[in-house]
């Protein structure tokens, strides 16, 4: 994605905001928002810090920042660029900028940034540049948010629920994508999950059917393997690899108002995975994808792998109320273009069909783990929808 930023004019106030942005956080976004208010143009510059271990490549950071700015409506008058081993003050001067934008969260930042400012002043005076540093302090809720904090949290048990509050949607999805992809390749030899999968599952309209959905299912599969005993031991490594292929494929095409999503997902997945599917059972793969996308229309799954995939996809229904709430809101957002009354009636119909399924889950493990909680969550949502329908009468 390229920023269409016009060339500077003499009377423009241009600022450069430089950092590693590894990864981009809500704190960074705050400074970008404020910078757009203060200056005519803002150049966000990604500069590597040799002292920091990188989570994302510089090119990937650029893509994530540009896509995030587009989603947030911040791309106008903001350019994203990269530099390597250069003084930012020199770069800024060459780009026609006379201001350096910096963030100060606390006393430690103030001392560090003060030193950097003095060095930049020395370079500017030596080379006769007109350059000023502008410091901004983020609001209290963002004072503890930093890229290094995020990197330190990733991988710690329960990190997902903490980190998602600190980073934009795309960055969070990327962290989940890289963690799950690496683990699945290491444990099951699954390859071929490339950038096309990330792009598909991070389309702007995907509020629920996203990388986070795939990651949640993956974590449920990890728990199943660790806890289900003989039920999990009945499957081979090849079985699990095939299941994971189907899992990555099942929502590749997700258009809420279009038909045949599962067939289109299957076709696209076959193209993307290519060699990985060479020895796969084509009919079983199709059964798995259909099982994961048509819980109410398709017959009850018969193959043990299909029953397991069915339960992975439905496992969100049995999560803690706050996670179920996020799921419910995500589904509603994906159908936000639909008339609210029509959506509520359709959603209520689906929920009643789910409650009518006996049992809801197809495997002993997931039935014991989530059946009661899932029915309770569904009933709460159905009651809310019925109350909303009554209010509209």
NORHU-V357199 format. One record per pair of residues at least 4 apart in sequence whose ideal C-beta (glycine too) atoms are under 7 Angstrom apart, sorted by the first residue. I is the first residue (numbers start at 1). J is the second residue. Records with the same first field share a line. If there is no record, write none. Layout:
BEGIN
I=J  J
END
This chain:
BEGIN
1=63  66  67  70
3=66  75  78  79  80
5=41  77  79
8=12  14  41  96
12=40  41
13=39  40  99
14=39  40  41  43  95  96  97  98
15=35  39  42  97  99  100  101  134
16=43  45  88  91  92  95  97  100  101
17=31  32  35  42  44  45  101
18=45  47  88
19=28  47
20=46  47  48  49  52  147
21=28  46  61  65  147
22=52  54  55  56  61  147
23=55  56  147  150  167  171
24=28  64  65  68  167  168  171
25=145  146  147  150  166  167
26=30  142  145  166  167  168
27=103  138  142  145  146
28=32
29=33  72  168
30=34  138  142
31=35  101  103  136
32=36  42  44  74  78
33=74
34=38  136
35=39  42  101
36=42  74  77  78
39=99
40=77
41=77
42=77  78
43=79  81  95  97
44=65  78  80
45=81  83  88  91
46=58  61  62  82
47=83  88
48=54  58  84
55=151
56=60  61
57=61
58=62  82
59=63
60=64
61=65
62=66  80  82
63=67
64=68  170  171  174
65=69  80
66=70  80
67=71  170
68=72  168  170
69=74  75  78
70=75
71=204
74=78
83=91
86=90  91
87=123
88=92  100
89=93  100  120  123  124  129  131
90=94  123
91=95
92=97  100  131
93=129  131
98=130  131  132
99=132  134
100=120  131  133  134
101=134  136
102=113  133  135
103=136  138
104=109  110  113  135  137
105=109  138  143
106=143
107=111
108=112
109=113
110=114
111=115
112=116
113=117  135
114=118
115=119
116=120
117=121  133
118=122
119=123
120=124  131  133
121=125
122=126
123=127
124=129  131
138=142  143
144=149
145=149  166
147=151
148=152
149=153
150=154  163  166  167
153=159  162  163
154=159  163  175
155=159
158=162
159=163
160=164
163=167  172  175
164=172
167=171  172
169=173
170=174  202
171=175
172=176
173=177  202  210  211  212
174=178
175=179
176=180  211  212  215
177=181  198  211
178=182
179=183
180=184  214  215  218
181=185  193
182=186
183=187
184=188  190  244
185=189  190  191
188=237  240  241  244
189=241
190=241  244  245
191=276
192=272  273  274  276
193=197  248
195=199
196=200  272
197=201  248  272
198=202  211
200=252
201=206  210  211  214
202=206  210  211
205=334
206=210  254  334
207=330  333  334
208=213  327  330  331  334
209=213  251  254  334
211=215
212=216
213=217
214=218  247  248
215=219
216=220  316
217=221  247  312  313  315
218=222
219=223
220=224  312  315
221=225  312
222=226
223=227
224=228  232  365
225=232
228=232  365
229=233
230=234
231=363  364  365
234=304
235=239  240
237=241
238=242
239=243  305
240=244
241=245
242=246  280  284  285  305
243=247  288  305  308  309
244=248
245=249  273  276  277  280  285
246=250  285  288  289  292  309
247=292  309  312
248=269
249=265  266  269  289
250=265  289  292  293
251=265
252=265  268  269
253=261  264  265  268
254=261
255=261
256=334  335
260=264
261=265  293
262=266  289  290  293  294
263=267
264=268
265=269  289
266=270  286  289
267=271
268=272
269=273
270=277
273=277
280=285
281=285
282=286
283=287
284=288  303  305
285=289
286=290
287=291  303  306
288=292  305  306  309
289=293
290=294  298
291=298  301  306  309  310
292=309  310  313
294=298
295=310  314
296=350  353
301=306  307  310  362
302=306
304=308
305=309
306=310
307=311  362  363
308=312  363
309=313
310=314  362
311=315  361  362  363  366
314=360  361
315=366  370
316=327
317=370  374  377  378
318=369  370  373  374  377
319=323  324
320=324
321=325  377
322=326
323=327
324=328  377
325=329
326=330
327=331
328=332  381
329=333
330=334
331=335
332=336  343
335=343
338=342  343
339=343
340=344
341=345  392
342=346
343=347
344=348  385  388  389
345=349
346=350
347=351  385
348=352  382  385  386
349=353
350=354
351=355  378  381  382
352=356  382
354=360  378
355=375  378
359=367  371
360=371  374  375
361=366  367  370  371
363=367
364=368
365=369
366=370
367=371
370=374
371=375
372=376
373=377
374=378
375=379
376=380
377=381
378=382
379=383
380=384
381=385
382=386
383=387
384=388
385=389
386=390
387=391
388=392
END
